[in-house]
Amino acid sequence: MANTKKSVPTKARAPAAKASSTKVAPTAGKKRLNLALQGGGSHGAFTWGVIDKLLEDGRLEFDGISGTSAGSMNAVALAYGAIGGNAAARQTLEDFWRAVSESGQKANPLGKFDMSWMQSLPGGKLLPAMASNWFHAVTHAFSPYQLNPLNINPLRDLLKQQIDFERMGAESKIKLFLAATNVRSGKAKVFGVEERITADMVMASACLPQLFRAVEVDGEHYWDGGFMGNPVLYPLFYHTQTQDVLIVHINPIERPGPPTTAEDILNRVNEITFNSSLIKELRAVHFVQKLMDEGWIKDEYMDRLQYVLMHSIRADLALADLSAESKFKGDWGFLTMLRDRGRSAATQWLDQNFASVGKRSTVDLKAEFL
């Protein structure tokens, strides 16, 4: 991504209350940053690849992670695995995504068979679109309370099998902030600010309302966090001491030309919707930066702020060839393909931007998001 045109001033860059009182220095020889991880179904395997490469590289460590939906899944797998070090974190992420693939294949009877040969038949390329239309018709005609009266969700059991939430809460040094949408109030809820993360909180963050019942946590019901924050950034400003934030985007912000098919139009509407809250928050960050750059913030208030340096890895090109329905694909070959694309994107980002971590932003908020 393009570098900002001006260097970051010594003082603050983004709004934050007093960050957490205990300042922990990075490990010698390493740089520290926060991660902000978007949701996007199985496309979250791209984020797995990004994290895998950052862990393999070993020059960075993570203070806080803000995640939504699939980003929340990656966040807890990383936080739990990192208790045992980078190699253990990489293995935990791989084990998690392999379990997701195996669970998906069992839950989907067609997943056991290779249907790709059918696309070579006359009209075969329409099959994915027909299947997608049928799926949307069913899920818009019947609610998950009707289609799934027993509220069966294999992902909940998978999470509990893969992640020891009690141990993660007690031993992990990574701060987790997971976004969900409060169904009653319509407001964003960020789990992890005042409580330890549980499996139900992760499920709430990833609850697609057409597929699953709203998840109840402490008497409130929640849907997918992507509606209100994909992901939210402000907990990283308020509750960590780390100035660098790396956003891993998996919902393309830009696409060439207008979509022309019904499926592509729906996909683009969803991408815009699930990016809107993040873009609004980035605009707010830029606005406060502008106030600071131009001296509109009084000196006596500067100590209430901590500056942030923004970085991003965008999947606009890396995932441009994938359809909306591919977010529900779970075969291992597809997931590892996404992982490898994420690793490639992270390699490029490290080569171009590692030296700037802790010194300057590597994304121009005004040019990229306004």
C-alpha positions as CSV (number, residue, x, y, z in Angstrom):
1,M,0.0,0.0,0.0
2,A,1.1,3.5,-0.6
3,N,3.1,5.3,2.2
4,T,1.6,8.4,3.7
5,K,3.0,11.6,2.2
6,K,4.0,13.2,5.6
7,S,5.8,11.6,8.4
8,V,4.0,10.8,11.6
9,P,4.3,13.5,14.2
10,T,5.8,12.7,17.6
11,K,2.5,13.0,19.4
12,A,-0.8,11.2,18.9
13,R,-2.6,10.1,15.8
14,A,-5.9,8.6,16.8
15,P,-8.5,8.9,19.5
16,A,-8.1,6.7,22.6
17,A,-8.7,6.9,26.3
18,K,-5.9,6.1,28.6
19,A,-4.6,2.8,27.3
20,S,-4.2,-0.2,29.7
21,S,-2.1,0.9,32.6
22,T,0.5,-1.9,32.4
23,K,3.0,-1.2,29.7
24,V,4.7,-4.3,28.5
25,A,7.8,-3.9,26.4
26,P,8.2,-6.0,23.2
27,T,10.5,-9.0,23.3
28,A,14.0,-8.0,22.5
29,G,14.6,-7.9,18.7
30,K,10.9,-7.9,17.9
31,K,8.3,-5.3,16.9
32,R,4.8,-5.3,18.3
33,L,1.6,-4.6,16.5
34,N,-2.2,-5.1,16.8
35,L,-4.2,-7.1,14.3
36,A,-7.7,-6.2,13.0
37,L,-9.2,-9.3,11.2
38,Q,-12.2,-9.1,9.0
39,G,-14.9,-11.8,8.6
40,G,-15.9,-13.4,5.4
41,G,-16.8,-17.1,5.8
42,S,-14.2,-19.6,4.4
43,H,-12.3,-16.7,2.9
44,G,-11.0,-16.3,6.4
45,A,-8.5,-18.9,5.4
46,F,-6.7,-16.1,3.5
47,T,-6.2,-14.4,6.9
48,W,-4.9,-17.8,8.3
49,G,-2.2,-17.6,5.6
50,V,-1.3,-14.0,6.5
51,I,-1.0,-14.9,10.2
52,D,0.9,-18.1,9.3
53,K,3.5,-16.1,7.4
54,L,3.9,-13.4,10.1
55,L,4.4,-16.2,12.7
56,E,6.9,-18.0,10.5
57,D,8.8,-14.7,9.9
58,G,9.1,-14.3,13.6
59,R,10.0,-10.6,13.8
60,L,6.6,-9.5,15.0
61,E,4.5,-10.2,18.1
62,F,0.9,-9.4,18.8
63,D,-0.5,-7.2,21.6
64,G,-4.2,-7.1,20.8
65,I,-6.5,-8.6,18.1
66,S,-9.9,-7.3,17.1
67,G,-11.8,-9.8,15.1
68,T,-15.2,-10.4,13.5
69,S,-16.8,-13.7,12.4
70,A,-14.1,-15.7,10.7
71,G,-11.7,-13.1,12.0
72,S,-12.8,-14.0,15.5
73,M,-12.1,-17.7,14.8
74,N,-8.6,-16.9,13.6
75,A,-8.1,-14.6,16.6
76,V,-8.9,-17.2,19.3
77,A,-6.9,-19.9,17.4
78,L,-3.9,-17.6,17.4
79,A,-4.2,-16.4,21.0
80,Y,-4.6,-19.9,22.3
81,G,-1.8,-21.4,20.2
82,A,0.6,-18.6,20.9
83,I,0.7,-19.7,24.6
84,G,3.2,-22.4,23.3
85,G,5.0,-20.0,20.9
86,N,4.9,-19.3,17.2
87,A,5.3,-22.9,16.0
88,A,2.4,-24.0,18.3
89,A,0.3,-21.1,17.1
90,R,0.8,-22.1,13.4
91,Q,-0.1,-25.7,14.2
92,T,-3.2,-24.6,16.1
93,L,-4.4,-22.5,13.2
94,E,-3.8,-25.4,10.8
95,D,-5.6,-27.9,13.0
96,F,-8.5,-25.5,13.4
97,W,-9.0,-25.0,9.7
98,R,-8.5,-28.7,8.9
99,A,-11.2,-29.4,11.5
100,V,-13.5,-26.8,9.8
101,S,-12.9,-28.6,6.5
102,E,-13.7,-32.0,7.8
103,S,-16.7,-30.8,9.7
104,G,-18.0,-29.1,6.6
105,Q,-17.6,-32.1,4.4
106,K,-19.6,-34.2,6.9
107,A,-22.3,-31.7,7.3
108,N,-22.7,-31.2,3.5
109,P,-23.6,-34.5,1.8
110,L,-22.6,-33.1,-1.6
111,G,-19.2,-32.2,-0.1
112,K,-18.1,-35.8,-0.2
113,F,-18.3,-35.8,-4.0
114,D,-16.3,-34.0,-6.7
115,M,-18.9,-32.1,-8.7
116,S,-16.5,-30.1,-10.8
117,W,-16.9,-32.4,-13.8
118,M,-20.5,-31.3,-14.2
119,Q,-19.4,-27.8,-15.1
120,S,-18.0,-29.2,-18.4
121,L,-21.6,-30.2,-19.4
122,P,-23.8,-27.9,-21.5
123,G,-25.0,-25.3,-19.1
124,G,-22.9,-26.8,-16.4
125,K,-21.4,-23.4,-15.4
126,L,-24.9,-22.3,-14.3
127,L,-25.0,-25.0,-11.7
128,P,-23.2,-23.0,-9.0
129,A,-25.6,-20.1,-9.6
130,M,-28.6,-22.4,-9.5
131,A,-27.5,-23.9,-6.3
132,S,-26.8,-20.5,-4.8
133,N,-30.3,-19.3,-5.8
134,W,-31.9,-22.3,-4.3
135,F,-30.0,-21.8,-1.1
136,H,-31.0,-18.1,-0.9
137,A,-34.6,-19.0,-1.6
138,V,-34.8,-21.6,1.1
139,T,-33.0,-19.4,3.8
140,H,-35.1,-16.4,2.9
141,A,-38.4,-18.4,3.1
142,F,-37.7,-20.2,6.3
143,S,-35.8,-19.1,9.4
144,P,-33.2,-21.1,11.2
145,Y,-35.8,-21.5,14.0
146,Q,-37.8,-23.6,11.5
147,L,-35.1,-25.3,9.5
148,N,-33.0,-26.2,12.6
149,P,-35.4,-26.6,15.5
150,L,-32.7,-28.4,17.6
151,N,-30.3,-25.5,17.1
152,I,-27.5,-27.9,15.9
153,N,-24.3,-26.1,15.0
154,P,-21.2,-28.3,14.5
155,L,-19.0,-25.2,14.7
156,R,-19.7,-24.7,18.4
157,D,-18.5,-28.2,19.2
158,L,-15.5,-27.8,16.9
159,L,-14.5,-24.6,18.7
160,K,-14.6,-26.3,22.1
161,Q,-12.6,-29.2,20.9
162,Q,-9.9,-27.1,19.3
163,I,-9.6,-24.2,21.8
164,D,-9.3,-24.5,25.6
165,F,-11.0,-21.3,26.5
166,E,-10.2,-21.5,30.2
167,R,-6.5,-21.9,29.5
168,M,-6.5,-19.2,26.9
169,G,-8.2,-16.7,29.3
170,A,-5.7,-17.6,32.0
171,E,-2.5,-17.8,30.1
172,S,-2.6,-16.0,26.8
173,K,-0.8,-12.6,26.7
174,I,-2.8,-11.5,23.6
175,K,-5.8,-9.2,24.3
176,L,-8.9,-10.3,22.3
177,F,-11.8,-8.0,21.2
178,L,-14.5,-9.8,19.3
179,A,-17.4,-7.8,17.7
180,A,-21.0,-8.9,17.5
181,T,-24.3,-7.1,16.8
182,N,-26.9,-6.8,19.5
183,V,-30.2,-7.9,17.9
184,R,-32.3,-5.9,20.4
185,S,-30.5,-2.6,20.3
186,G,-28.7,-2.8,16.9
187,K,-25.5,-1.7,18.5
188,A,-22.1,-3.2,18.3
189,K,-21.0,-5.3,21.2
190,V,-17.3,-5.9,21.8
191,F,-16.5,-8.9,23.9
192,G,-13.2,-9.0,25.7
193,V,-13.1,-5.5,27.1
194,E,-14.4,-6.5,30.5
195,E,-14.6,-10.3,30.4
196,R,-12.8,-13.4,29.2
197,I,-13.7,-14.7,25.8
198,T,-15.9,-17.8,25.7
199,A,-17.0,-20.1,22.8
200,D,-20.5,-18.5,22.9
201,M,-18.9,-15.1,22.3
202,V,-17.1,-16.4,19.2
203,M,-20.3,-18.0,18.0
204,A,-22.1,-14.7,18.5
205,S,-19.5,-12.9,16.5
206,A,-20.0,-15.4,13.6
207,C,-23.8,-15.8,13.7
208,L,-25.3,-15.4,10.2
209,P,-29.0,-14.7,10.9
210,Q,-30.3,-16.5,7.9
211,L,-28.4,-19.7,8.9
212,F,-28.3,-19.8,12.7
213,R,-30.4,-18.7,15.7
214,A,-29.2,-15.6,17.5
215,V,-26.7,-16.5,20.1
216,E,-27.5,-15.6,23.7
217,V,-24.8,-14.3,25.9
218,D,-25.7,-12.9,29.4
219,G,-29.3,-12.5,28.5
220,E,-28.8,-10.6,25.2
221,H,-29.0,-12.1,21.7
222,Y,-26.4,-11.4,19.0
223,W,-25.8,-11.8,15.3
224,D,-22.7,-11.5,13.2
225,G,-20.5,-8.6,14.1
226,G,-19.9,-7.7,10.5
227,F,-23.1,-5.6,10.4
228,M,-21.7,-3.1,12.9
229,G,-17.9,-3.6,12.9
230,N,-15.9,-5.7,10.5
231,P,-13.8,-5.4,12.5
232,V,-14.0,-2.7,15.2
233,L,-10.7,-0.7,15.7
234,Y,-11.4,1.4,18.8
235,P,-10.7,-1.3,21.4
236,L,-7.2,-1.5,20.1
237,F,-6.8,2.3,20.7
238,Y,-8.3,2.3,24.2
239,H,-7.1,-1.0,25.7
240,T,-3.6,-1.6,24.3
241,Q,-0.3,0.2,24.5
242,T,0.7,-0.7,20.9
243,Q,0.6,2.0,18.3
244,D,0.7,-0.1,15.1
245,V,-2.5,-1.7,13.7
246,L,-2.5,-4.1,10.8
247,I,-5.9,-4.6,9.2
248,V,-6.3,-7.8,7.2
249,H,-9.1,-7.2,4.7
250,I,-10.8,-10.1,3.0
251,N,-13.9,-8.3,1.7
252,P,-12.7,-6.4,-1.4
253,I,-13.1,-2.7,-1.1
254,E,-12.7,-2.0,-4.8
255,R,-13.8,-4.0,-7.9
256,P,-13.4,-3.1,-11.6
257,G,-16.6,-2.2,-13.3
258,P,-20.2,-2.8,-12.2
259,P,-21.5,-6.3,-11.6
260,T,-24.0,-7.6,-14.1
261,T,-25.3,-10.9,-12.9
262,A,-27.8,-11.3,-10.0
263,E,-25.2,-13.2,-8.0
264,D,-22.4,-10.7,-8.6
265,I,-24.7,-7.8,-7.7
266,L,-25.7,-9.5,-4.4
267,N,-22.1,-10.2,-3.7
268,R,-21.0,-6.6,-4.3
269,V,-23.9,-5.3,-2.1
270,N,-22.7,-7.6,0.7
271,E,-19.1,-6.5,0.3
272,I,-20.0,-2.8,0.5
273,T,-22.3,-3.4,3.5
274,F,-19.7,-5.4,5.4
275,N,-17.0,-2.8,4.7
276,S,-19.0,0.2,5.5
277,S,-18.5,0.3,9.3
278,L,-14.8,-0.2,9.0
279,I,-14.5,2.6,6.4
280,K,-16.5,4.9,8.7
281,E,-14.2,4.2,11.6
282,L,-11.1,4.8,9.4
283,R,-12.6,8.2,8.3
284,A,-13.0,9.1,12.0
285,V,-9.3,8.2,12.6
286,H,-8.3,10.4,9.7
287,F,-10.4,13.3,11.0
288,V,-8.7,13.2,14.4
289,Q,-5.3,12.9,12.8
290,K,-6.1,16.0,10.7
291,L,-7.1,17.9,13.9
292,M,-3.8,16.9,15.5
293,D,-1.7,17.7,12.4
294,E,-3.2,21.2,12.2
295,G,-2.9,21.9,15.9
296,W,-6.6,21.9,16.8
297,I,-6.0,19.7,19.9
298,K,-4.9,21.6,23.0
299,D,-1.7,20.4,24.6
300,E,-3.4,19.5,27.9
301,Y,-5.5,16.9,26.1
302,M,-2.7,15.3,24.2
303,D,-1.8,12.9,27.1
304,R,-5.3,11.4,26.8
305,L,-4.5,10.1,23.4
306,Q,-2.2,7.5,22.0
307,Y,-1.1,7.7,18.4
308,V,-1.7,4.8,16.0
309,L,0.2,3.9,12.8
310,M,-2.1,2.2,10.3
311,H,-1.1,-0.7,8.0
312,S,-3.3,-2.9,5.8
313,I,-3.2,-6.1,3.7
314,R,-6.0,-6.0,1.2
315,A,-7.4,-9.0,-0.7
316,D,-9.0,-7.0,-3.5
317,L,-6.8,-8.7,-6.1
318,A,-6.0,-11.9,-4.3
319,L,-9.7,-12.9,-4.0
320,A,-11.1,-11.1,-7.0
321,D,-11.7,-14.3,-8.9
322,L,-13.8,-15.9,-6.2
323,S,-17.6,-15.9,-6.1
324,A,-19.8,-15.1,-3.2
325,E,-20.9,-18.8,-2.8
326,S,-17.2,-19.7,-2.4
327,K,-17.4,-18.3,1.1
328,F,-19.2,-21.5,2.0
329,K,-16.7,-23.8,0.4
330,G,-14.8,-25.9,2.9
331,D,-12.8,-28.5,1.0
332,W,-9.2,-28.7,2.1
333,G,-7.7,-27.9,-1.3
334,F,-9.7,-24.7,-1.5
335,L,-8.8,-23.6,2.0
336,T,-5.1,-24.2,1.6
337,M,-5.2,-22.3,-1.7
338,L,-6.5,-19.4,0.2
339,R,-3.9,-19.9,2.9
340,D,-1.2,-19.8,0.3
341,R,-2.6,-16.6,-1.2
342,G,-2.6,-15.0,2.3
343,R,1.0,-16.1,2.9
344,S,2.0,-14.5,-0.4
345,A,0.3,-11.2,0.5
346,A,2.0,-11.2,3.9
347,T,5.4,-11.9,2.4
348,Q,5.0,-8.9,0.1
349,W,3.8,-6.7,2.9
350,L,6.7,-7.7,5.1
351,D,9.2,-7.0,2.3
352,Q,7.8,-3.6,1.7
353,N,6.7,-2.4,5.1
354,F,8.4,-4.2,8.0
355,A,11.0,-1.4,8.4
356,S,8.1,1.1,8.8
357,V,6.5,-0.7,11.8
358,G,6.9,1.5,14.8
359,K,7.9,4.5,12.7
360,R,5.2,5.5,10.3
361,S,1.9,4.5,8.7
362,T,2.1,2.5,5.5
363,V,-1.4,3.3,4.3
364,D,-2.7,6.7,3.4
365,L,-6.2,6.8,4.9
366,K,-7.3,9.8,2.9
367,A,-6.3,8.2,-0.4
368,E,-7.4,4.7,0.3
369,F,-10.7,5.1,2.3
370,L,-12.1,8.6,1.9
